[in-house]
Amino acid sequence: MLSRTADHLFWMARYTERAENTARMLDVNYQTSLLPQSVEVAEQGWWAMLDISELTHVFDEKYGLLSRDDVIDFMVRDMTNPSSIMSCLRAARENARAVRGSLTTEVWETLNTTWLEVQRLIADGMLRDDPSQFFEWVKFRSHLARGVQFGTMLKDDAFHFMRLGTFLERADNTARILDVKFQAIASHAEPARIDNDFYHWAAILRSVSGFEVYRKIYRTVITPERVAELLILRGDMPRSLVSSMDEVCAILALVRNQQSAETERHAGKLHADLRFARIDDIFAVGLHAFLTSFLERIGDLGSGISRDFLVPPLAA
């Protein structure tokens, strides 16, 4: 497969996944903001949302004072923000258009319709009138795109690079959510309440569709250690770090080329470190230090994938 084609497919999938992840985080923050809480705690939740996306400085320069509506507008409609939902959906559609011949009609029409429809929904005021309904729509369209890919695409390199982009983006996002949310709760909650703050731990789980899964597995009160274990080490949890890395390593083995051995080794080592880790050891070292290291390593892995598969070599 041409590296330029692989690049478009990879980023098409990453942008679709990123739009869904942003919708998930915004929806949870919006629902949490409706609970009784102090102004400081409410604002901290929205700052955390910006921290996850590394956009705090950009937002601060543009808006100055923080408000819920401004954060939502910035993260949904602002086309100058490359991580906003509309920017991501447009980028996914443009990458798909560039490789239209590598996609089935169903995949192309799903992504194209999503971009056209989101513009109509914003113009009709859905985000203003019912933010949660809008966020659910974004999640549904992402699920639909993945389902159509899985149900209609030949399982060839085009399909594999789309899946690779999806799971690399998912691993990065889950780690960011865990890191920022755990730090926020630890720094703002009263020490005696950290383990028992049901609503905030539940919000973390709901942001990755993990609340019902947690109840099914643990059948007990929500605790920080078990939330972290579920989202880091459980291979049967679809959005966990180890589950995402299961997929990344399997796909790299399928698309390997003559120069990708080091990238595959890097992915395998990261995968092994997760598979054989214990949550007690992670907390002993420090969750923040562990997740910071993971994000650095997943960033290096993304760079290796770009170097080995996606970016055409520069002309001499």
Phi and psi in degrees as GROMACS dihedral restraints (atoms count N, CA, C in turn):
[ dihedral_restraints ]
;  ai    aj    ak    al  type     phi  dphi    fc
    3     4     5     6     1   -62.5    20    10
    4     5     6     7     1   138.9    20    10
    6     7     8     9     1   -62.4    20    10
    7     8     9    10     1   -32.8    20    10
    9    10    11    12     1   -67.4    20    10
   10    11    12    13     1   -38.4    20    10
   12    13    14    15     1   -65.1    20    10
   13    14    15    16     1   -45.8    20    10
   15    16    17    18     1   -59.5    20    10
   16    17    18    19     1   -39.6    20    10
   18    19    20    21     1   -61.5    20    10
   19    20    21    22     1   -46.2    20    10
   21    22    23    24     1   -62.9    20    10
   22    23    24    25     1   -42.5    20    10
   24    25    26    27     1   -66.8    20    10
   25    26    27    28     1   -42.7    20    10
   27    28    29    30     1   -59.3    20    10
   28    29    30    31     1   -47.8    20    10
   30    31    32    33     1   -77.5    20    10
   31    32    33    34     1   -28.5    20    10
   33    34    35    36     1   -56.3    20    10
   34    35    36    37     1   -47.3    20    10
   36    37    38    39     1   -69.2    20    10
   37    38    39    40     1   -39.7    20    10
   39    40    41    42     1   -63.0    20    10
   40    41    42    43     1   -43.4    20    10
   42    43    44    45     1   -66.8    20    10
   43    44    45    46     1   -36.7    20    10
   45    46    47    48     1   -64.1    20    10
   46    47    48    49     1   -44.7    20    10
   48    49    50    51     1   -64.6    20    10
   49    50    51    52     1   -38.8    20    10
   51    52    53    54     1   -65.6    20    10
   52    53    54    55     1   -39.2    20    10
   54    55    56    57     1   -61.2    20    10
   55    56    57    58     1   -43.2    20    10
   57    58    59    60     1   -63.2    20    10
   58    59    60    61     1   -45.3    20    10
   60    61    62    63     1   -61.9    20    10
   61    62    63    64     1   -40.0    20    10
   63    64    65    66     1   -64.6    20    10
   64    65    66    67     1   -42.0    20    10
   66    67    68    69     1   -62.1    20    10
   67    68    69    70     1   -40.4    20    10
   69    70    71    72     1   -60.1    20    10
   70    71    72    73     1   -48.4    20    10
   72    73    74    75     1   -66.9    20    10
   73    74    75    76     1   -41.4    20    10
   75    76    77    78     1   -64.2    20    10
   76    77    78    79     1   -41.0    20    10
   78    79    80    81     1   -63.6    20    10
   79    80    81    82     1   -45.1    20    10
   81    82    83    84     1   -64.1    20    10
   82    83    84    85     1   -43.3    20    10
   84    85    86    87     1   -63.8    20    10
   85    86    87    88     1   -40.0    20    10
   87    88    89    90     1   -64.2    20    10
   88    89    90    91     1   -46.3    20    10
   90    91    92    93     1   -63.1    20    10
   91    92    93    94     1   -40.8    20    10
   93    94    95    96     1   -66.3    20    10
   94    95    96    97     1   -34.2    20    10
   96    97    98    99     1   -66.3    20    10
   97    98    99   100     1   -17.4    20    10
   99   100   101   102     1   -83.0    20    10
  100   101   102   103     1   -10.4    20    10
  102   103   104   105     1   -78.7    20    10
  103   104   105   106     1   153.7    20    10
  105   106   107   108     1   -62.7    20    10
  106   107   108   109     1   124.8    20    10
  108   109   110   111     1  -167.3    20    10
  109   110   111   112     1   164.4    20    10
  111   112   113   114     1   -73.1    20    10
  112   113   114   115     1   160.4    20    10
  114   115   116   117     1   -60.5    20    10
  115   116   117   118     1   -40.2    20    10
  117   118   119   120     1   -61.7    20    10
  118   119   120   121     1   -45.3    20    10
  120   121   122   123     1   -65.9    20    10
  121   122   123   124     1   -40.7    20    10
  123   124   125   126     1   -62.0    20    10
  124   125   126   127     1   -44.9    20    10
  126   127   128   129     1   -65.2    20    10
  127   128   129   130     1   -37.9    20    10
  129   130   131   132     1   -60.2    20    10
  130   131   132   133     1   -36.8    20    10
  132   133   134   135     1   -62.2    20    10
  133   134   135   136     1   -39.4    20    10
  135   136   137   138     1   -74.8    20    10
  136   137   138   139     1   -35.9    20    10
  138   139   140   141     1   -62.4    20    10
  139   140   141   142     1   -39.2    20    10
  141   142   143   144     1   -61.0    20    10
  142   143   144   145     1   -38.2    20    10
  144   145   146   147     1   -58.4    20    10
  145   146   147   148     1   -42.6    20    10
  147   148   149   150     1   -71.3    20    10
  148   149   150   151     1   -36.2    20    10
  150   151   152   153     1   -62.4    20    10
  151   152   153   154     1   -40.9    20    10
  153   154   155   156     1   -56.8    20    10
  154   155   156   157     1   -39.3    20    10
  156   157   158   159     1   -91.2    20    10
  157   158   159   160     1     1.7    20    10
  159   160   161   162     1    57.7    20    10
  160   161   162   163     1    43.7    20    10
  162   163   164   165     1  -122.4    20    10
  163   164   165   166     1    12.4    20    10
  165   166   167   168     1   -58.8    20    10
  166   167   168   169     1   -46.8    20    10
  168   169   170   171     1   -65.5    20    10
  169   170   171   172     1   -41.6    20    10
  171   172   173   174     1   -63.6    20    10
  172   173   174   175     1   -45.0    20    10
  174   175   176   177     1   -63.7    20    10
  175   176   177   178     1   -43.6    20    10
  177   178   179   180     1   -61.6    20    10
  178   179   180   181     1   -40.1    20    10
  180   181   182   183     1   -66.7    20    10
  181   182   183   184     1   -34.4    20    10
  183   184   185   186     1   -83.1    20    10
  184   185   186   187     1   -39.2    20    10
  186   187   188   189     1  -111.8    20    10
  187   188   189   190     1   -27.3    20    10
  189   190   191   192     1    74.8    20    10
  190   191   192   193     1   -89.4    20    10
  192   193   194   195     1   -76.2    20    10
  193   194   195   196     1   147.6    20    10
  195   196   197   198     1   -96.4    20    10
  196   197   198   199     1   135.5    20    10
  198   199   200   201     1  -142.4    20    10
  199   200   201   202     1   154.0    20    10
  201   202   203   204     1   -57.1    20    10
  202   203   204   205     1   -46.5    20    10
  204   205   206   207     1   -64.7    20    10
  205   206   207   208     1   -36.6    20    10
  207   208   209   210     1   -67.7    20    10
  208   209   210   211     1   -40.4    20    10
  210   211   212   213     1   -63.8    20    10
  211   212   213   214     1   -44.6    20    10
  213   214   215   216     1   -61.5    20    10
  214   215   216   217     1   -44.9    20    10
  216   217   218   219     1   -62.0    20    10
  217   218   219   220     1   -43.1    20    10
  219   220   221   222     1   -63.9    20    10
  220   221   222   223     1   -40.1    20    10
  222   223   224   225     1   -88.2    20    10
  223   224   225   226     1    -7.8    20    10
  225   226   227   228     1  -112.5    20    10
  226   227   228   229     1   -54.9    20    10
  228   229   230   231     1  -102.2    20    10
  229   230   231   232     1   -20.0    20    10
  231   232   233   234     1   -71.3    20    10
  232   233   234   235     1   108.3    20    10
  234   235   236   237     1   -75.9    20    10
  235   236   237   238     1   -10.7    20    10
  237   238   239   240     1   -81.4    20    10
  238   239   240   241     1   -11.5    20    10
  240   241   242   243     1   -95.5    20    10
  241   242   243   244     1   108.6    20    10
  243   244   245   246     1   -65.7    20    10
  244   245   246   247     1   -14.1    20    10
  246   247   248   249     1  -100.6    20    10
  247   248   249   250     1     3.7    20    10
  249   250   251   252     1   -67.9    20    10
  250   251   252   253     1   157.6    20    10
  252   253   254   255     1   -58.9    20    10
  253   254   255   256     1   -45.0    20    10
  255   256   257   258     1   -67.7    20    10
  256   257   258   259     1   -37.7    20    10
  258   259   260   261     1   -62.2    20    10
  259   260   261   262     1   -41.7    20    10
  261   262   263   264     1   -67.0    20    10
  262   263   264   265     1   -43.3    20    10
  264   265   266   267     1   -66.9    20    10
  265   266   267   268     1   -36.5    20    10
  267   268   269   270     1   -66.8    20    10
  268   269   270   271     1   -43.1    20    10
  270   271   272   273     1   -64.2    20    10
  271   272   273   274     1   -39.3    20    10
  273   274   275   276     1   -61.5    20    10
  274   275   276   277     1   -43.9    20    10
  276   277   278   279     1   -65.6    20    10
  277   278   279   280     1   -41.4    20    10
  279   280   281   282     1   -68.5    20    10
  280   281   282   283     1   -38.3    20    10
  282   283   284   285     1   -65.5    20    10
  283   284   285   286     1   -39.0    20    10
  285   286   287   288     1   -64.5    20    10
  286   287   288   289     1   -41.0    20    10
  288   289   290   291     1   -62.5    20    10
  289   290   291   292     1   -35.5    20    10
  291   292   293   294     1   -67.2    20    10
  292   293   294   295     1   -24.0    20    10
  294   295   296   297     1  -125.0    20    10
  295   296   297   298     1    37.7    20    10
  297   298   299   300     1   -51.0    20    10
  298   299   300   301     1   -36.8    20    10
  300   301   302   303     1   -69.9    20    10
  301   302   303   304     1   -16.2    20    10
  303   304   305   306     1   -92.3    20    10
  304   305   306   307     1    -3.2    20    10
  306   307   308   309     1  -112.1    20    10
  307   308   309   310     1   153.5    20    10
  309   310   311   312     1   -73.5    20    10
  310   311   312   313     1   160.1    20    10
  312   313   314   315     1   -57.5    20    10
  313   314   315   316     1   -38.8    20    10
  315   316   317   318     1   -64.5    20    10
  316   317   318   319     1   -41.2    20    10
  318   319   320   321     1   -65.1    20    10
  319   320   321   322     1   -47.9    20    10
  321   322   323   324     1   -59.3    20    10
  322   323   324   325     1   -47.3    20    10
  324   325   326   327     1   -65.1    20    10
  325   326   327   328     1   -33.8    20    10
  327   328   329   330     1   -63.6    20    10
  328   329   330   331     1   -48.0    20    10
  330   331   332   333     1   -70.2    20    10
  331   332   333   334     1   -40.2    20    10
  333   334   335   336     1   -65.1    20    10
  334   335   336   337     1   -44.3    20    10
  336   337   338   339     1   -64.6    20    10
  337   338   339   340     1   -37.3    20    10
  339   340   341   342     1   -59.1    20    10
  340   341   342   343     1   -45.6    20    10
  342   343   344   345     1   -65.6    20    10
  343   344   345   346     1   -42.4    20    10
  345   346   347   348     1   -66.5    20    10
  346   347   348   349     1   -41.3    20    10
  348   349   350   351     1   -70.7    20    10
  349   350   351   352     1   -37.0    20    10
  351   352   353   354     1   -64.7    20    10
  352   353   354   355     1   -34.4    20    10
  354   355   356   357     1   -64.4    20    10
  355   356   357   358     1   -40.6    20    10
  357   358   359   360     1   -66.9    20    10
  358   359   360   361     1   -42.0    20    10
  360   361   362   363     1   -64.5    20    10
  361   362   363   364     1   -40.1    20    10
  363   364   365   366     1   -64.6    20    10
  364   365   366   367     1   -44.7    20    10
  366   367   368   369     1   -63.6    20    10
  367   368   369   370     1   -33.5    20    10
  369   370   371   372     1   -79.8    20    10
  370   371   372   373     1    -6.9    20    10
  372   373   374   375     1    88.7    20    10
  373   374   375   376     1    17.2    20    10
  375   376   377   378     1   -60.7    20    10
  376   377   378   379     1   -42.1    20    10
  378   379   380   381     1   -61.3    20    10
  379   380   381   382     1   -39.2    20    10
  381   382   383   384     1   -71.4    20    10
  382   383   384   385     1   -43.0    20    10
  384   385   386   387     1   -80.8    20    10
  385   386   387   388     1   -36.2    20    10
  387   388   389   390     1  -151.6    20    10
  388   389   390   391     1    80.2    20    10
  390   391   392   393     1   -55.3    20    10
  391   392   393   394     1   -41.2    20    10
  393   394   395   396     1   -62.1    20    10
  394   395   396   397     1   -38.5    20    10
  396   397   398   399     1   -64.2    20    10
  397   398   399   400     1   -39.5    20    10
  399   400   401   402     1   -63.9    20    10
  400   401   402   403     1   -44.7    20    10
  402   403   404   405     1   -63.8    20    10
  403   404   405   406     1   -38.5    20    10
  405   406   407   408     1   -63.3    20    10
  406   407   408   409     1   -37.3    20    10
  408   409   410   411     1   -63.5    20    10
  409   410   411   412     1   -43.3    20    10
  411   412   413   414     1   -61.4    20    10
  412   413   414   415     1   -45.1    20    10
  414   415   416   417     1   -61.6    20    10
  415   416   417   418     1   -43.3    20    10
  417   418   419   420     1   -60.8    20    10
  418   419   420   421     1   -42.7    20    10
  420   421   422   423     1   -66.3    20    10
  421   422   423   424     1   -34.6    20    10
  423   424   425   426     1   -66.5    20    10
  424   425   426   427     1   -45.1    20    10
  426   427   428   429     1   -59.8    20    10
  427   428   429   430     1   -41.3    20    10
  429   430   431   432     1   -62.9    20    10
  430   431   432   433     1   -42.9    20    10
  432   433   434   435     1   -61.1    20    10
  433   434   435   436     1   -44.8    20    10
  435   436   437   438     1   -65.9    20    10
  436   437   438   439     1   -40.6    20    10
  438   439   440   441     1   -63.8    20    10
  439   440   441   442     1   -41.3    20    10
  441   442   443   444     1   -67.4    20    10
  442   443   444   445     1   -39.4    20    10
  444   445   446   447     1   -58.9    20    10
  445   446   447   448     1   -47.5    20    10
  447   448   449   450     1   -68.7    20    10
  448   449   450   451     1   -33.2    20    10
  450   451   452   453     1   -88.5    20    10
  451   452   453   454     1   -15.5    20    10
  453   454   455   456     1  -126.6    20    10
  454   455   456   457     1   -18.5    20    10
  456   457   458   459     1   -84.4    20    10
  457   458   459   460     1   141.4    20    10
  459   460   461   462     1   -62.7    20    10
  460   461   462   463     1   140.4    20    10
  462   463   464   465     1   -81.3    20    10
  463   464   465   466     1    64.4    20    10
  465   466   467   468     1  -111.8    20    10
  466   467   468   469     1  -164.1    20    10
  468   469   470   471     1   -62.8    20    10
  469   470   471   472     1   -35.5    20    10
  471   472   473   474     1   -58.7    20    10
  472   473   474   475     1   -47.0    20    10
  474   475   476   477     1   -62.1    20    10
  475   476   477   478     1   -43.4    20    10
  477   478   479   480     1   -64.3    20    10
  478   479   480   481     1   -40.0    20    10
  480   481   482   483     1   -70.6    20    10
  481   482   483   484     1   -30.8    20    10
  483   484   485   486     1   -64.6    20    10
  484   485   486   487     1   -44.9    20    10
  486   487   488   489     1   -65.5    20    10
  487   488   489   490     1   -37.5    20    10
  489   490   491   492     1   -61.3    20    10
  490   491   492   493     1   -45.0    20    10
  492   493   494   495     1   -62.5    20    10
  493   494   495   496     1   -40.6    20    10
  495   496   497   498     1   -59.8    20    10
  496   497   498   499     1   -50.4    20    10
  498   499   500   501     1   -78.3    20    10
  499   500   501   502     1   -28.8    20    10
  501   502   503   504     1   -66.9    20    10
  502   503   504   505     1   -43.5    20    10
  504   505   506   507     1   -63.6    20    10
  505   506   507   508     1   -39.8    20    10
  507   508   509   510     1   -65.1    20    10
  508   509   510   511     1   -43.6    20    10
  510   511   512   513     1   -60.8    20    10
  511   512   513   514     1   -45.6    20    10
  513   514   515   516     1   -60.2    20    10
  514   515   516   517     1   -45.2    20    10
  516   517   518   519     1   -68.2    20    10
  517   518   519   520     1   -43.7    20    10
  519   520   521   522     1   -61.0    20    10
  520   521   522   523     1   -41.3    20    10
  522   523   524   525     1   -63.4    20    10
  523   524   525   526     1   -40.0    20    10
  525   526   527   528     1   -65.9    20    10
  526   527   528   529     1   -43.7    20    10
  528   529   530   531     1   -59.5    20    10
  529   530   531   532     1   -48.6    20    10
  531   532   533   534     1   -59.7    20    10
  532   533   534   535     1   -48.3    20    10
  534   535   536   537     1   -62.4    20    10
  535   536   537   538     1   -50.6    20    10
  537   538   539   540     1   -68.8    20    10
  538   539   540   541     1   -44.4    20    10
  540   541   542   543     1   -67.6    20    10
  541   542   543   544     1   -41.0    20    10
  543   544   545   546     1   -65.2    20    10
  544   545   546   547     1   -41.3    20    10
  546   547   548   549     1   -64.4    20    10
  547   548   549   550     1   -41.0    20    10
  549   550   551   552     1   -64.4    20    10
  550   551   552   553     1   -45.3    20    10
  552   553   554   555     1   -66.8    20    10
  553   554   555   556     1   -42.2    20    10
  555   556   557   558     1   -65.2    20    10
  556   557   558   559     1   -32.8    20    10
  558   559   560   561     1   -87.8    20    10
  559   560   561   562     1   -17.2    20    10
  561   562   563   564     1  -115.6    20    10
  562   563   564   565     1   -18.9    20    10
  564   565   566   567     1   -83.4    20    10
  565   566   567   568     1   152.8    20    10
  567   568   569   570     1   -67.0    20    10
  568   569   570   571     1   137.3    20    10
  570   571   572   573     1   -52.3    20    10
  571   572   573   574     1   -37.3    20    10
  573   574   575   576     1   -70.9    20    10
  574   575   576   577     1   -15.8    20    10
  576   577   578   579     1  -105.5    20    10
  577   578   579   580     1    -6.1    20    10
  579   580   581   582     1   -56.8    20    10
  580   581   582   583     1   -46.9    20    10
  582   583   584   585     1   -71.9    20    10
  583   584   585   586     1   -18.3    20    10
  585   586   587   588     1  -111.9    20    10
  586   587   588   589     1     7.0    20    10
  588   589   590   591     1   -79.0    20    10
  589   590   591   592     1    80.6    20    10
  591   592   593   594     1   -56.1    20    10
  592   593   594   595     1   -45.9    20    10
  594   595   596   597     1   -66.1    20    10
  595   596   597   598     1   -37.7    20    10
  597   598   599   600     1   -74.9    20    10
  598   599   600   601     1   -39.2    20    10
  600   601   602   603     1   -65.7    20    10
  601   602   603   604     1   -39.7    20    10
  603   604   605   606     1   -62.5    20    10
  604   605   606   607     1   -36.3    20    10
  606   607   608   609     1   -63.9    20    10
  607   608   609   610     1   -41.4    20    10
  609   610   611   612     1   -59.5    20    10
  610   611   612   613     1   -45.7    20    10
  612   613   614   615     1   -64.4    20    10
  613   614   615   616     1   -42.5    20    10
  615   616   617   618     1   -66.4    20    10
  616   617   618   619     1   -28.3    20    10
  618   619   620   621     1   -65.8    20    10
  619   620   621   622     1   -18.4    20    10
  621   622   623   624     1  -122.8    20    10
  622   623   624   625     1    24.7    20    10
  624   625   626   627     1    53.2    20    10
  625   626   627   628     1    42.2    20    10
  627   628   629   630     1  -111.8    20    10
  628   629   630   631     1     1.3    20    10
  630   631   632   633     1   -66.4    20    10
  631   632   633   634     1   -52.1    20    10
  633   634   635   636     1   -64.9    20    10
  634   635   636   637     1   -36.3    20    10
  636   637   638   639     1   -62.3    20    10
  637   638   639   640     1   -43.8    20    10
  639   640   641   642     1   -58.9    20    10
  640   641   642   643     1   -46.5    20    10
  642   643   644   645     1   -61.9    20    10
  643   644   645   646     1   -38.4    20    10
  645   646   647   648     1   -68.5    20    10
  646   647   648   649     1   -38.3    20    10
  648   649   650   651     1   -80.7    20    10
  649   650   651   652     1   -47.9    20    10
  651   652   653   654     1   -99.2    20    10
  652   653   654   655     1   -29.1    20    10
  654   655   656   657     1    52.2    20    10
  655   656   657   658     1    37.5    20    10
  657   658   659   660     1  -154.2    20    10
  658   659   660   661     1  -175.6    20    10
  660   661   662   663     1   -60.8    20    10
  661   662   663   664     1   148.0    20    10
  663   664   665   666     1   -75.5    20    10
  664   665   666   667     1   127.6    20    10
  666   667   668   669     1  -126.7    20    10
  667   668   669   670     1   154.1    20    10
  669   670   671   672     1   -58.0    20    10
  670   671   672   673     1   -42.3    20    10
  672   673   674   675     1   -62.6    20    10
  673   674   675   676     1   -40.9    20    10
  675   676   677   678     1   -74.8    20    10
  676   677   678   679     1   -34.6    20    10
  678   679   680   681     1   -60.0    20    10
  679   680   681   682     1   -47.6    20    10
  681   682   683   684     1   -63.3    20    10
  682   683   684   685     1   -42.7    20    10
  684   685   686   687     1   -60.5    20    10
  685   686   687   688     1   -44.3    20    10
  687   688   689   690     1   -61.0    20    10
  688   689   690   691     1   -44.7    20    10
  690   691   692   693     1   -88.6    20    10
  691   692   693   694     1    -7.6    20    10
  693   694   695   696     1  -110.0    20    10
  694   695   696   697     1   -49.4    20    10
  696   697   698   699     1  -109.7    20    10
  697   698   699   700     1   -11.1    20    10
  699   700   701   702     1   -84.0    20    10
  700   701   702   703     1   111.5    20    10
  702   703   704   705     1   -69.8    20    10
  703   704   705   706     1   -17.9    20    10
  705   706   707   708     1   -91.6    20    10
  706   707   708   709     1     1.5    20    10
  708   709   710   711     1   -93.7    20    10
  709   710   711   712     1   114.0    20    10
  711   712   713   714     1   -57.1    20    10
  712   713   714   715     1   -29.1    20    10
  714   715   716   717     1  -107.2    20    10
  715   716   717   718     1    15.5    20    10
  717   718   719   720     1   -75.1    20    10
  718   719   720   721     1   164.1    20    10
  720   721   722   723     1   -64.4    20    10
  721   722   723   724     1   -45.6    20    10
  723   724   725   726     1   -68.4    20    10
  724   725   726   727     1   -36.0    20    10
  726   727   728   729     1   -64.5    20    10
  727   728   729   730     1   -42.8    20    10
  729   730   731   732     1   -62.9    20    10
  730   731   732   733     1   -41.3    20    10
  732   733   734   735     1   -72.0    20    10
  733   734   735   736     1   -28.7    20    10
  735   736   737   738     1   -53.3    20    10
  736   737   738   739     1   -47.7    20    10
  738   739   740   741     1   -69.8    20    10
  739   740   741   742     1   -43.5    20    10
  741   742   743   744     1   -58.7    20    10
  742   743   744   745     1   -46.1    20    10
  744   745   746   747     1   -66.9    20    10
  745   746   747   748     1   -40.0    20    10
  747   748   749   750     1   -64.0    20    10
  748   749   750   751     1   -39.8    20    10
  750   751   752   753     1   -70.5    20    10
  751   752   753   754     1   -41.5    20    10
  753   754   755   756     1   -60.1    20    10
  754   755   756   757     1   -34.9    20    10
  756   757   758   759     1   -65.9    20    10
  757   758   759   760     1   -29.8    20    10
  759   760   761   762     1   -79.2    20    10
  760   761   762   763     1   -31.7    20    10
  762   763   764   765     1  -106.7    20    10
  763   764   765   766     1     8.0    20    10
  765   766   767   768     1   -52.5    20    10
  766   767   768   769     1   147.7    20    10
  768   769   770   771     1  -132.7    20    10
  769   770   771   772     1  -170.7    20    10
  771   772   773   774     1   -69.0    20    10
  772   773   774   775     1   -19.0    20    10
  774   775   776   777     1  -112.9    20    10
  775   776   777   778     1     7.2    20    10
  777   778   779   780     1   -98.8    20    10
  778   779   780   781     1     7.4    20    10
  780   781   782   783     1   -60.5    20    10
  781   782   783   784     1   -41.6    20    10
  783   784   785   786     1   -68.2    20    10
  784   785   786   787     1   -38.7    20    10
  786   787   788   789     1   -64.8    20    10
  787   788   789   790     1   -40.9    20    10
  789   790   791   792     1   -65.2    20    10
  790   791   792   793     1   -38.6    20    10
  792   793   794   795     1   -64.6    20    10
  793   794   795   796     1   -42.5    20    10
  795   796   797   798     1   -59.8    20    10
  796   797   798   799     1   -45.5    20    10
  798   799   800   801     1   -64.6    20    10
  799   800   801   802     1   -41.7    20    10
  801   802   803   804     1   -63.8    20    10
  802   803   804   805     1   -38.5    20    10
  804   805   806   807     1   -67.8    20    10
  805   806   807   808     1   -42.7    20    10
  807   808   809   810     1   -62.7    20    10
  808   809   810   811     1   -41.4    20    10
  810   811   812   813     1   -62.4    20    10
  811   812   813   814     1   -45.0    20    10
  813   814   815   816     1   -64.2    20    10
  814   815   816   817     1   -39.4    20    10
  816   817   818   819     1   -61.0    20    10
  817   818   819   820     1   -34.2    20    10
  819   820   821   822     1   -76.1    20    10
  820   821   822   823     1   -45.5    20    10
  822   823   824   825     1   -60.6    20    10
  823   824   825   826     1   -36.1    20    10
  825   826   827   828     1  -104.8    20    10
  826   827   828   829     1    10.5    20    10
  828   829   830   831     1   -79.7    20    10
  829   830   831   832     1   158.4    20    10
  831   832   833   834     1  -123.1    20    10
  832   833   834   835     1   141.4    20    10
  834   835   836   837     1   -64.0    20    10
  835   836   837   838     1   -32.8    20    10
  837   838   839   840     1   -62.5    20    10
  838   839   840   841     1   -40.4    20    10
  840   841   842   843     1   -67.8    20    10
  841   842   843   844     1   -37.3    20    10
  843   844   845   846     1   -63.5    20    10
  844   845   846   847     1   -44.9    20    10
  846   847   848   849     1   -69.1    20    10
  847   848   849   850     1   -30.2    20    10
  849   850   851   852     1   -65.9    20    10
  850   851   852   853     1   -39.7    20    10
  852   853   854   855     1   -73.6    20    10
  853   854   855   856     1   -35.3    20    10
  855   856   857   858     1   119.6    20    10
  856   857   858   859     1   121.5    20    10
  858   859   860   861     1   -61.8    20    10
  859   860   861   862     1   -42.2    20    10
  861   862   863   864     1   -60.7    20    10
  862   863   864   865     1   -44.6    20    10
  864   865   866   867     1   -63.7    20    10
  865   866   867   868     1   -40.1    20    10
  867   868   869   870     1   -63.9    20    10
  868   869   870   871     1   -47.2    20    10
  870   871   872   873     1   -71.1    20    10
  871   872   873   874     1   -35.5    20    10
  873   874   875   876     1   -60.6    20    10
  874   875   876   877     1   -44.3    20    10
  876   877   878   879     1   -63.2    20    10
  877   878   879   880     1   -41.7    20    10
  879   880   881   882     1   -62.0    20    10
  880   881   882   883     1   -44.2    20    10
  882   883   884   885     1   -64.2    20    10
  883   884   885   886     1   -37.5    20    10
  885   886   887   888     1   -64.0    20    10
  886   887   888   889     1   -42.0    20    10
  888   889   890   891     1   -71.5    20    10
  889   890   891   892     1   -36.4    20    10
  891   892   893   894     1   -71.0    20    10
  892   893   894   895     1   -31.6    20    10
  894   895   896   897     1   -65.7    20    10
  895   896   897   898     1   -42.8    20    10
  897   898   899   900     1   -63.6    20    10
  898   899   900   901     1   -38.1    20    10
  900   901   902   903     1   -63.6    20    10
  901   902   903   904     1   -42.4    20    10
  903   904   905   906     1   -60.5    20    10
  904   905   906   907     1   -39.6    20    10
  906   907   908   909     1   -65.2    20    10
  907   908   909   910     1   -39.4    20    10
  909   910   911   912     1   -64.6    20    10
  910   911   912   913     1   -41.0    20    10
  912   913   914   915     1   -63.3    20    10
  913   914   915   916     1   -43.1    20    10
  915   916   917   918     1   -60.9    20    10
  916   917   918   919     1   -43.9    20    10
  918   919   920   921     1   -65.3    20    10
  919   920   921   922     1   -42.5    20    10
  921   922   923   924     1   -84.7    20    10
  922   923   924   925     1   -26.2    20    10
  924   925   926   927     1  -125.1    20    10
  925   926   927   928     1   -32.0    20    10
  927   928   929   930     1  -106.4    20    10
  928   929   930   931     1   -41.5    20    10
  930   931   932   933     1   -91.3    20    10
  931   932   933   934     1   121.1    20    10
  933   934   935   936     1   -60.6    20    10
  934   935   936   937     1   141.5    20    10
  936   937   938   939     1   -61.6    20    10
  937   938   939   940     1   142.5    20    10
  939   940   941   942     1   -69.8    20    10
  940   941   942   943     1   143.9    20    10
  942   943   944   945     1   -67.5    20    10
  943   944   945   946     1   142.1    20    10
